[in-house]
Protein backbone atom coordinates (compact mmCIF):
# COMPACT_ATOMS: atom_id res chain seq x y z
CA UNK A 1 0.00 0.00 0.00
CA UNK A 2 2.84 2.38 0.85
CA UNK A 3 4.43 1.74 -2.54
CA UNK A 4 1.13 2.34 -4.35
CA UNK A 5 0.56 5.62 -2.52
CA UNK A 6 4.08 6.72 -3.44
CA UNK A 7 3.38 5.96 -7.10
CA UNK A 8 0.20 8.07 -7.06
CA UNK A 9 1.72 11.00 -5.22
CA UNK A 10 4.86 11.09 -7.34
CA UNK A 11 2.99 12.17 -10.47
CA UNK A 12 0.46 15.01 -10.62
CA UNK A 13 -1.35 13.67 -13.69
CA UNK A 14 -1.79 10.24 -12.16
CA UNK A 15 -2.89 11.75 -8.85
CA UNK A 16 -5.63 13.78 -10.57
CA UNK A 17 -6.77 10.75 -12.60
CA UNK A 18 -7.04 8.63 -9.44
CA UNK A 19 -8.80 11.47 -7.61
CA UNK A 20 -11.39 11.77 -10.41
CA UNK A 21 -11.81 7.99 -10.33
CA UNK A 22 -12.30 7.95 -6.54
CA UNK A 23 -14.81 10.79 -6.60
CA UNK A 24 -16.62 8.95 -9.39
CA UNK A 25 -17.00 5.82 -7.27
CA UNK A 26 -18.43 7.88 -4.44
CA UNK A 27 -20.83 9.74 -6.74
CA UNK A 28 -22.22 6.66 -8.49
CA UNK A 29 -22.26 4.08 -5.71
CA UNK A 30 -22.87 6.09 -2.54
CA UNK A 31 -24.72 9.14 -3.85
CA UNK A 32 -26.39 7.42 -6.83
CA UNK A 33 -25.57 10.28 -9.21
CA UNK A 34 -25.49 9.95 -12.98
CA UNK A 35 -23.42 13.04 -13.83
CA UNK A 36 -19.92 14.03 -12.66
CA UNK A 37 -19.59 16.46 -9.75
CA UNK A 38 -17.53 19.68 -9.97
CA UNK A 39 -14.71 17.96 -8.06
CA UNK A 40 -14.61 15.14 -10.62
CA UNK A 41 -14.55 17.56 -13.54
CA UNK A 42 -11.80 19.66 -11.92
CA UNK A 43 -9.48 16.68 -11.39
CA UNK A 44 -10.41 15.21 -14.75
CA UNK A 45 -9.52 18.46 -16.57
CA UNK A 46 -6.12 18.59 -14.83
CA UNK A 47 -5.45 14.92 -15.61
CA UNK A 48 -6.40 15.35 -19.27
CA UNK A 49 -4.14 18.39 -19.57
CA UNK A 50 -1.22 16.50 -18.06
CA UNK A 51 -1.87 13.43 -20.20
CA UNK A 52 -2.03 15.52 -23.36
CA UNK A 53 1.34 17.05 -22.49
CA UNK A 54 2.83 13.57 -22.16
CA UNK A 55 1.37 12.34 -25.45
CA UNK A 56 2.45 15.41 -27.45
CA UNK A 57 5.99 15.61 -26.03
CA UNK A 58 8.90 15.72 -28.46
CA UNK A 59 11.50 14.88 -25.82
CA UNK A 60 14.23 12.40 -26.82
CA UNK A 61 12.83 9.89 -24.33
CA UNK A 62 9.22 10.30 -25.48
CA UNK A 63 8.75 6.54 -25.95
CA UNK A 64 9.64 5.99 -22.30
CA UNK A 65 7.16 8.73 -21.29
CA UNK A 66 4.36 7.20 -23.38
CA UNK A 67 4.91 3.73 -21.89
CA UNK A 68 5.59 4.71 -18.28
CA UNK A 69 3.49 3.21 -15.49
CA UNK A 70 2.17 6.65 -14.59
CA UNK A 71 1.00 7.38 -18.16
CA UNK A 72 -0.69 4.02 -18.63
CA UNK A 73 -2.43 4.12 -15.26
CA UNK A 74 -3.62 7.72 -15.70
CA UNK A 75 -5.15 6.74 -19.04
CA UNK A 76 -6.80 3.71 -17.47
CA UNK A 77 -8.43 5.66 -14.63
CA UNK A 78 -9.69 8.34 -17.02
CA UNK A 79 -11.10 5.58 -19.22
CA UNK A 80 -12.85 3.99 -16.23
CA UNK A 81 -14.44 7.32 -15.36
CA UNK A 82 -15.72 7.72 -18.92
CA UNK A 83 -17.28 4.26 -18.75
CA UNK A 84 -18.79 4.91 -15.33
CA UNK A 85 -20.70 7.95 -16.61
CA UNK A 86 -21.54 6.53 -20.03
CA UNK A 87 -19.26 8.72 -22.20
CA UNK A 88 -18.86 6.21 -25.03
CA UNK A 89 -16.64 8.17 -27.44
CA UNK A 90 -14.35 9.32 -24.63
CA UNK A 91 -14.12 5.77 -23.29
CA UNK A 92 -13.18 4.36 -26.68
CA UNK A 93 -10.51 7.04 -27.22
CA UNK A 94 -8.87 6.24 -23.89
CA UNK A 95 -9.21 2.51 -24.45
CA UNK A 96 -7.54 2.57 -27.87
CA UNK A 97 -4.85 4.90 -26.58
CA UNK A 98 -4.10 2.65 -23.64
CA UNK A 99 -3.87 -0.43 -25.84
CA UNK A 100 -1.43 1.40 -28.10
CA UNK A 101 0.71 2.35 -25.09
CA UNK A 102 0.74 -1.26 -23.92
CA UNK A 103 1.73 -2.54 -27.35
CA UNK A 104 4.59 -0.01 -27.50
CA UNK A 105 5.70 -1.04 -24.04
CA UNK A 106 5.64 -4.74 -24.91
CA UNK A 107 7.61 -4.06 -28.09
CA UNK A 108 10.21 -2.01 -26.21
CA UNK A 109 10.59 -4.70 -23.55
CA UNK A 110 11.05 -7.39 -26.19
CA UNK A 111 13.72 -5.36 -27.96
CA UNK A 112 15.52 -4.72 -24.69
CA UNK A 113 15.54 -8.41 -23.83
CA UNK A 114 16.83 -9.37 -27.26
CA UNK A 115 19.64 -6.80 -26.96
CA UNK A 116 20.77 -8.17 -23.62
CA UNK A 117 22.55 -11.49 -23.34
CA UNK A 118 21.96 -11.74 -19.61
CA UNK A 119 19.38 -10.17 -17.33
CA UNK A 120 19.99 -9.51 -13.69
CA UNK A 121 17.48 -10.51 -11.00
CA UNK A 122 16.01 -7.02 -10.70
CA UNK A 123 15.09 -6.79 -14.37
CA UNK A 124 13.19 -10.08 -14.34
CA UNK A 125 11.08 -9.29 -11.29
CA UNK A 126 7.76 -7.50 -11.83
CA UNK A 127 7.35 -4.45 -9.62
CA UNK A 128 4.22 -3.55 -7.70
CA UNK A 129 3.55 -0.80 -10.20
CA UNK A 130 3.70 -3.33 -13.03
CA UNK A 131 1.13 -5.48 -11.27
CA UNK A 132 -1.29 -2.56 -11.19
CA UNK A 133 -0.61 -1.95 -14.88
CA UNK A 134 -1.27 -5.63 -15.66
CA UNK A 135 -4.59 -5.54 -13.81
CA UNK A 136 -5.63 -2.36 -15.60
CA UNK A 137 -4.70 -3.75 -19.01
CA UNK A 138 -6.59 -7.00 -18.36
CA UNK A 139 -9.70 -5.02 -17.56
CA UNK A 140 -9.35 -2.85 -20.65
CA UNK A 141 -8.76 -5.76 -23.01
CA UNK A 142 -11.73 -7.64 -21.58
CA UNK A 143 -13.93 -4.60 -22.00
CA UNK A 144 -12.75 -4.02 -25.55
CA UNK A 145 -13.49 -7.67 -26.30
CA UNK A 146 -17.04 -7.30 -25.02
CA UNK A 147 -17.55 -4.07 -26.96
CA UNK A 148 -16.29 -5.62 -30.21
CA UNK A 149 -18.39 -8.74 -29.72
CA UNK A 150 -21.58 -6.74 -29.20
CA UNK A 151 -20.79 -4.40 -32.10
CA UNK A 152 -20.01 -7.22 -34.55
CA UNK A 153 -23.04 -9.26 -33.51
CA UNK A 154 -25.42 -6.34 -33.94
CA UNK A 155 -24.12 -5.02 -37.27
CA UNK A 156 -22.58 -7.87 -39.22
CA UNK A 157 -23.44 -11.13 -37.52
CA UNK A 158 -20.84 -12.91 -35.46
CA UNK A 159 -17.70 -13.41 -37.57
CA UNK A 160 -15.00 -14.43 -35.12
CA UNK A 161 -13.94 -18.00 -34.49
CA UNK A 162 -15.43 -18.46 -31.05
CA UNK A 163 -15.56 -22.13 -30.22
CA UNK A 164 -15.66 -24.75 -27.52
CA UNK A 165 -12.04 -25.92 -27.17
CA UNK A 166 -13.12 -29.54 -26.66
CA UNK A 167 -15.66 -29.95 -29.45
CA UNK A 168 -15.67 -27.29 -32.17
CA UNK A 169 -12.57 -26.91 -34.41
CA UNK A 170 -11.02 -23.46 -34.54
CA UNK A 171 -11.67 -23.29 -38.27
CA UNK A 172 -15.44 -23.39 -37.74
CA UNK A 173 -17.01 -19.96 -37.21
CA UNK A 174 -20.25 -19.30 -35.37
CA UNK A 175 -21.91 -18.37 -38.66
CA UNK A 176 -21.24 -21.90 -39.93
CA UNK A 177 -22.41 -23.48 -36.69
CA UNK A 178 -25.89 -25.02 -36.68
CA UNK A 179 -27.21 -25.53 -33.15
CA UNK A 180 -28.33 -29.10 -32.49
CA UNK A 181 -31.26 -29.70 -30.12
CA UNK A 182 -31.83 -33.10 -28.47
CA UNK A 183 -35.38 -34.44 -28.52
CA UNK A 184 -37.31 -34.15 -25.24
CA UNK A 185 -36.99 -37.04 -22.81
CA UNK A 186 -34.23 -39.61 -22.30
CA UNK A 187 -31.49 -39.59 -24.95
CA UNK A 188 -30.41 -42.59 -26.99
CA UNK A 189 -27.00 -40.97 -27.39
CA UNK A 190 -25.21 -41.90 -24.18
CA UNK A 191 -22.71 -39.02 -24.43
CA UNK A 192 -25.50 -36.42 -24.59
CA UNK A 193 -27.43 -38.14 -21.81
CA UNK A 194 -24.28 -38.11 -19.67
CA UNK A 195 -23.92 -34.37 -20.35
CA UNK A 196 -27.48 -33.78 -19.16
CA UNK A 197 -27.19 -36.02 -16.10
CA UNK A 198 -24.20 -34.07 -14.78
CA UNK A 199 -25.75 -30.61 -15.04
CA UNK A 200 -27.18 -28.65 -12.12
CA UNK A 201 -30.82 -29.62 -11.59
CA UNK A 202 -32.35 -26.54 -13.24
CA UNK A 203 -30.33 -26.85 -16.44
CA UNK A 204 -31.04 -30.58 -16.45
CA UNK A 205 -34.79 -29.87 -16.43
CA UNK A 206 -34.44 -27.42 -19.33
CA UNK A 207 -32.30 -29.87 -21.33
CA UNK A 208 -34.85 -32.67 -20.85
CA UNK A 209 -37.53 -30.47 -22.43
CA UNK A 210 -35.41 -30.06 -25.58
CA UNK A 211 -34.78 -26.34 -25.01
CA UNK A 212 -30.99 -26.51 -24.64
CA UNK A 213 -28.76 -27.17 -27.64
CA UNK A 214 -25.83 -29.57 -27.53
CA UNK A 215 -23.49 -26.59 -27.94
CA UNK A 216 -24.86 -24.93 -24.79
CA UNK A 217 -24.72 -28.24 -22.91
CA UNK A 218 -21.02 -28.48 -23.77
CA UNK A 219 -20.47 -24.93 -22.53
CA UNK A 220 -22.17 -25.83 -19.25
CA UNK A 221 -19.95 -28.90 -18.98
CA UNK A 222 -16.86 -26.71 -19.25
CA UNK A 223 -18.16 -24.54 -16.42
CA UNK A 224 -18.29 -27.65 -14.23
CA UNK A 225 -14.64 -28.33 -15.06
CA UNK A 226 -13.65 -24.78 -14.21
CA UNK A 227 -14.01 -25.49 -10.50
CA UNK A 228 -11.15 -27.97 -10.63
CA UNK A 229 -8.54 -25.48 -11.91
CA UNK A 230 -6.07 -24.31 -9.26
CA UNK A 231 -4.15 -21.77 -11.34
CA UNK A 232 -6.03 -18.47 -10.91
CA UNK A 233 -4.54 -17.00 -14.09
CA UNK A 234 -5.78 -20.00 -16.06
CA UNK A 235 -9.21 -19.72 -14.43
CA UNK A 236 -9.48 -16.05 -15.42
CA UNK A 237 -8.43 -16.85 -18.99
CA UNK A 238 -10.95 -19.68 -19.23
CA UNK A 239 -13.72 -17.51 -17.79
CA UNK A 240 -13.11 -14.86 -20.43
CA UNK A 241 -13.33 -17.51 -23.16
CA UNK A 242 -16.58 -18.89 -21.77
CA UNK A 243 -18.04 -15.39 -21.55
CA UNK A 244 -17.25 -14.82 -25.23
CA UNK A 245 -18.68 -18.19 -26.19
CA UNK A 246 -21.86 -17.73 -24.13
CA UNK A 247 -22.43 -14.30 -25.72
CA UNK A 248 -21.98 -15.82 -29.19
CA UNK A 249 -24.43 -18.66 -28.47
CA UNK A 250 -26.98 -16.22 -27.05
CA UNK A 251 -26.76 -14.17 -30.25
CA UNK A 252 -27.03 -17.26 -32.45
CA UNK A 253 -29.95 -18.98 -30.71
CA UNK A 254 -33.59 -18.28 -31.54
CA UNK A 255 -34.86 -19.99 -28.39
CA UNK A 256 -35.62 -17.41 -25.65
CA UNK A 257 -35.12 -19.99 -22.88
CA UNK A 258 -31.68 -20.87 -24.19
CA UNK A 259 -30.79 -17.20 -24.80
CA UNK A 260 -31.73 -16.37 -21.23
CA UNK A 261 -29.63 -19.26 -19.94
CA UNK A 262 -26.60 -18.08 -21.97
CA UNK A 263 -26.92 -14.52 -20.67
CA UNK A 264 -27.14 -15.95 -17.17
CA UNK A 265 -23.86 -17.72 -17.85
CA UNK A 266 -22.30 -14.40 -18.91
CA UNK A 267 -23.39 -12.76 -15.67
CA UNK A 268 -22.42 -15.74 -13.52
CA UNK A 269 -18.93 -16.03 -15.03
CA UNK A 270 -18.43 -12.25 -14.83
CA UNK A 271 -19.03 -12.35 -11.09
CA UNK A 272 -15.47 -13.45 -10.40
CA UNK A 273 -13.52 -11.71 -13.15
CA UNK A 274 -11.69 -8.42 -13.50
CA UNK A 275 -14.30 -7.23 -16.00
CA UNK A 276 -16.87 -6.86 -13.19
CA UNK A 277 -17.11 -3.06 -13.55
CA UNK A 278 -18.27 -3.32 -17.16
CA UNK A 279 -20.33 -6.53 -17.23
CA UNK A 280 -23.16 -6.56 -17.84
CA UNK A 281 -23.89 -3.46 -19.91
CA UNK A 282 -27.29 -1.78 -20.01
CA UNK A 283 -28.05 -3.49 -23.33
CA UNK A 284 -27.53 -6.88 -21.71
CA UNK A 285 -29.82 -5.99 -18.81
CA UNK A 286 -32.53 -4.87 -21.23
CA UNK A 287 -32.19 -8.10 -23.16
CA UNK A 288 -32.55 -10.14 -19.97
CA UNK A 289 -35.72 -8.21 -19.18
CA UNK A 290 -37.13 -8.83 -22.67
CA UNK A 291 -36.32 -12.55 -22.63
CA UNK A 292 -37.78 -12.88 -19.16
CA UNK A 293 -41.10 -11.62 -20.50
CA UNK A 294 -40.98 -14.06 -23.40
CA UNK A 295 -40.38 -17.07 -21.17
CA UNK A 296 -43.58 -16.25 -19.29
CA UNK A 297 -45.59 -17.10 -22.42
CA UNK A 298 -44.81 -20.82 -22.45
CA UNK A 299 -47.95 -22.94 -22.07
CA UNK A 300 -46.30 -26.17 -20.93
CA UNK A 301 -46.72 -26.15 -17.14
CA UNK A 302 -43.51 -28.01 -16.37
CA UNK A 303 -41.42 -25.80 -18.63
CA UNK A 304 -43.11 -22.69 -17.27
CA UNK A 305 -42.12 -23.54 -13.70
CA UNK A 306 -38.55 -24.28 -14.77
CA UNK A 307 -38.37 -21.03 -16.77
CA UNK A 308 -39.40 -18.88 -13.81
CA UNK A 309 -36.67 -20.53 -11.76
CA UNK A 310 -34.18 -19.84 -14.53
CA UNK A 311 -35.36 -16.24 -14.64
CA UNK A 312 -34.79 -15.86 -10.88
CA UNK A 313 -31.18 -17.04 -11.29
CA UNK A 314 -30.44 -14.81 -14.32
CA UNK A 315 -32.06 -11.69 -12.83
CA UNK A 316 -30.13 -11.99 -9.57
CA UNK A 317 -26.84 -12.68 -11.37
CA UNK A 318 -27.09 -9.76 -13.79
CA UNK A 319 -28.55 -7.30 -11.28
CA UNK A 320 -26.03 -8.06 -8.53
CA UNK A 321 -23.18 -7.56 -11.00
CA UNK A 322 -24.61 -4.35 -12.46
CA UNK A 323 -25.16 -2.74 -9.08
CA UNK A 324 -21.39 -2.22 -8.77
CA UNK A 325 -20.97 -0.60 -12.18
CA UNK A 326 -22.17 2.97 -11.68
CA UNK A 327 -25.42 4.92 -11.59
CA UNK A 328 -26.64 4.06 -15.10
CA UNK A 329 -26.24 0.32 -14.67
CA UNK A 330 -27.61 0.56 -11.15
CA UNK A 331 -30.80 2.18 -12.45
CA UNK A 332 -31.23 -0.55 -15.08
CA UNK A 333 -30.57 -3.21 -12.45
CA UNK A 334 -33.22 -1.73 -10.16
CA UNK A 335 -35.72 -1.67 -13.02
CA UNK A 336 -34.97 -5.32 -13.72
CA UNK A 337 -35.42 -6.26 -10.07
CA UNK A 338 -38.62 -4.24 -9.75
CA UNK A 339 -40.22 -6.03 -12.68
CA UNK A 340 -39.08 -9.36 -11.29
CA UNK A 341 -40.42 -8.55 -7.82
CA UNK A 342 -43.87 -7.34 -8.87
CA UNK A 343 -44.63 -9.27 -12.07
CA UNK A 344 -43.03 -12.70 -11.73
CA UNK A 345 -45.84 -15.17 -10.93
CA UNK A 346 -45.58 -17.39 -7.89
CA UNK A 347 -42.58 -15.49 -6.49
CA UNK A 348 -43.01 -14.07 -3.01
CA UNK A 349 -40.65 -11.73 -1.18
CA UNK A 350 -39.12 -14.34 1.09
CA UNK A 351 -35.40 -14.87 0.50
CA UNK A 352 -35.73 -18.56 1.34
CA UNK A 353 -37.97 -19.04 -1.68
CA UNK A 354 -35.62 -17.12 -3.97
CA UNK A 355 -32.64 -19.05 -2.64
CA UNK A 356 -34.36 -22.35 -3.35
CA UNK A 357 -34.96 -21.28 -6.95
CA UNK A 358 -31.48 -19.98 -7.80
CA UNK A 359 -29.68 -22.94 -6.20
CA UNK A 360 -30.98 -25.10 -9.02
CA UNK A 361 -28.66 -23.32 -11.47
CA UNK A 362 -25.54 -22.83 -9.35
CA UNK A 363 -22.18 -24.55 -9.41
CA UNK A 364 -20.47 -22.22 -6.98
CA UNK A 365 -22.58 -21.59 -3.87
CA UNK A 366 -20.27 -18.75 -2.74
CA UNK A 367 -22.23 -16.34 -4.93
CA UNK A 368 -25.34 -16.84 -2.81
CA UNK A 369 -24.01 -14.70 0.04
CA UNK A 370 -23.46 -11.69 -2.25
CA UNK A 371 -26.81 -12.21 -3.96
CA UNK A 372 -28.60 -12.43 -0.61
CA UNK A 373 -27.07 -9.13 0.55
CA UNK A 374 -28.19 -7.46 -2.66
CA UNK A 375 -31.69 -8.95 -2.55
CA UNK A 376 -32.26 -8.01 1.08
CA UNK A 377 -30.94 -4.49 0.50
CA UNK A 378 -33.08 -4.03 -2.60
CA UNK A 379 -36.22 -5.43 -0.97
CA UNK A 380 -35.71 -3.19 2.05
CA UNK A 381 -35.40 -0.13 -0.22
CA UNK A 382 -38.55 -1.11 -2.11
CA UNK A 383 -40.51 -1.66 1.10
CA UNK A 384 -39.41 1.69 2.51
CA UNK A 385 -40.10 3.42 -0.82
URTAWO-V487667 format. One record per backbone hydrogen bond with DSSP energy under -0.5 kcal/mol. CO is the residue of the C=O (numbers start at 1). NH is the residue of the N-H. E is the energy in kcal/mol with one decimal. If there is no record, write none. Layout:
{{CO,NH,E} {CO,NH,E}}
This chain:
{{1,5,-2.5} {2,6,-2.1} {3,7,-1.9} {4,8,-2.1} {5,9,-2.6} {6,10,-1.1} {8,11,-1.1} {11,15,-2.6} {12,16,-2.5} {13,17,-2.1} {14,18,-2.7} {15,19,-2.4} {16,20,-2.5} {17,21,-2.1} {18,22,-2.7} {19,23,-2.6} {20,24,-1.9} {21,25,-1.9} {22,26,-2.0} {23,27,-2.6} {24,28,-2.4} {25,29,-2.5} {25,30,-0.6} {26,30,-1.4} {26,31,-1.9} {27,33,-3.2} {37,41,-2.3} {38,42,-2.3} {39,43,-2.3} {40,44,-2.8} {41,45,-2.4} {42,46,-1.8} {43,47,-2.5} {44,48,-2.8} {45,49,-2.1} {46,50,-2.3} {47,51,-2.6} {48,52,-2.5} {49,53,-1.8} {50,54,-1.7} {51,55,-2.4} {52,56,-2.3} {54,57,-0.8} {59,62,-1.8} {61,65,-1.7} {62,66,-2.7} {63,67,-1.7} {65,68,-0.9} {68,72,-2.4} {69,73,-2.8} {70,74,-2.1} {71,75,-2.1} {72,76,-2.2} {73,77,-2.5} {74,78,-1.9} {75,79,-2.3} {76,80,-2.5} {77,81,-1.8} {78,82,-1.9} {79,83,-2.1} {80,84,-2.4} {81,85,-1.6} {82,87,-2.9} {83,86,-1.0} {84,328,-0.5} {86,88,-1.4} {87,91,-2.6} {88,92,-2.6} {89,93,-2.0} {90,94,-2.2} {91,95,-2.8} {92,96,-2.7} {93,97,-2.1} {94,98,-2.8} {95,99,-2.3} {96,100,-1.9} {97,101,-2.2} {98,102,-2.5} {99,103,-2.3} {100,104,-2.3} {101,105,-2.4} {102,106,-2.8} {103,107,-2.3} {104,108,-2.5} {105,109,-2.4} {106,110,-2.1} {107,111,-2.3} {108,112,-2.2} {109,113,-2.1} {110,114,-2.3} {111,115,-1.8} {112,116,-0.8} {120,124,-0.8} {121,124,-0.7} {122,125,-0.8} {124,126,-0.5} {127,131,-1.6} {128,132,-1.8} {129,133,-2.0} {130,134,-2.8} {131,135,-2.2} {132,136,-2.3} {133,137,-2.7} {134,138,-2.3} {135,139,-1.9} {136,140,-2.2} {137,141,-2.9} {138,142,-2.0} {139,143,-2.1} {140,144,-2.8} {141,145,-2.2} {142,146,-2.0} {143,147,-2.5} {144,148,-2.7} {145,149,-2.5} {146,150,-2.3} {147,151,-2.4} {148,152,-3.0} {149,153,-2.2} {150,154,-2.1} {151,155,-2.1} {152,156,-2.1} {152,157,-1.2} {160,162,-1.5} {160,174,-1.1} {161,163,-0.5} {163,165,-0.6} {164,167,-1.6} {164,168,-2.3} {167,169,-0.6} {169,172,-1.7} {171,173,-0.6} {173,176,-0.8} {174,177,-0.9} {176,178,-0.6} {177,179,-0.6} {179,181,-0.5} {180,182,-0.5} {180,214,-3.4} {188,190,-0.8} {189,193,-2.3} {190,194,-2.2} {191,195,-1.9} {192,196,-2.3} {193,197,-2.6} {194,198,-1.3} {196,199,-1.6} {200,204,-2.3} {201,205,-2.2} {202,206,-1.9} {203,207,-2.6} {204,208,-2.1} {205,209,-0.8} {206,209,-0.7} {206,211,-1.7} {207,210,-1.5} {208,185,-2.5} {212,182,-0.6} {213,217,-2.2} {214,218,-2.3} {215,219,-1.6} {216,220,-2.4} {217,221,-2.0} {218,222,-1.8} {219,223,-1.5} {220,224,-1.5} {221,225,-1.5} {222,226,-1.5} {223,227,-0.6} {224,227,-0.8} {225,228,-2.2} {226,229,-1.3} {230,232,-0.8} {231,235,-2.3} {232,236,-2.5} {233,237,-2.1} {234,238,-2.6} {235,239,-2.8} {236,240,-2.0} {237,241,-1.8} {238,242,-2.5} {239,243,-2.4} {240,244,-2.1} {241,245,-2.3} {242,246,-2.9} {243,247,-2.3} {244,248,-2.1} {245,249,-2.5} {246,250,-2.4} {247,251,-1.9} {248,252,-1.6} {249,253,-2.3} {254,256,-0.7} {255,259,-2.8} {256,260,-2.3} {257,261,-2.0} {258,262,-2.4} {259,263,-2.4} {260,264,-2.0} {261,265,-1.8} {262,266,-1.9} {263,267,-2.2} {264,268,-2.8} {265,269,-2.9} {266,270,-2.0} {267,271,-0.9} {268,271,-0.6} {269,272,-1.0} {270,273,-1.5} {273,276,-1.2} {274,277,-0.6} {275,278,-1.8} {275,279,-1.1} {281,285,-1.9} {282,286,-2.5} {283,287,-1.8} {284,288,-2.3} {285,289,-2.2} {286,290,-2.2} {287,291,-2.8} {288,292,-2.3} {289,293,-1.6} {290,294,-1.7} {291,295,-2.3} {292,296,-0.6} {293,296,-0.7} {294,297,-1.8} {295,298,-0.9} {300,304,-2.6} {301,305,-2.2} {302,306,-1.9} {303,307,-2.7} {304,308,-2.1} {305,309,-1.3} {306,310,-2.3} {307,311,-2.8} {308,312,-1.8} {309,313,-1.8} {310,314,-2.6} {311,315,-2.8} {312,316,-1.9} {313,317,-2.2} {314,318,-2.7} {315,319,-2.5} {316,320,-2.3} {317,321,-1.6} {318,322,-2.4} {319,323,-1.8} {321,324,-1.5} {322,325,-2.0} {326,330,-2.4} {327,331,-2.4} {328,332,-1.9} {329,333,-2.7} {330,334,-2.4} {331,335,-2.1} {332,336,-2.2} {333,337,-2.4} {334,338,-2.6} {335,339,-2.2} {336,340,-2.0} {337,341,-2.9} {338,342,-2.3} {339,343,-2.3} {339,344,-0.5} {340,344,-1.1} {344,347,-1.2} {346,348,-0.6} {350,353,-0.8} {350,354,-1.6} {351,355,-3.3} {352,356,-1.8} {353,357,-1.6} {354,358,-2.6} {355,359,-1.9} {357,360,-1.1} {358,361,-1.8} {359,362,-1.2} {360,202,-2.7} {360,203,-0.6} {363,365,-0.8} {364,367,-1.2} {365,368,-1.4} {366,369,-0.8} {366,370,-0.7} {367,371,-2.4} {368,372,-2.9} {369,373,-2.0} {370,374,-2.0} {371,375,-3.0} {372,376,-2.9} {373,377,-2.2} {374,378,-2.9} {375,379,-3.1} {376,380,-2.1} {377,381,-2.1} {378,382,-2.5} {379,383,-2.4} {380,384,-2.4} {381,385,-2.2}}
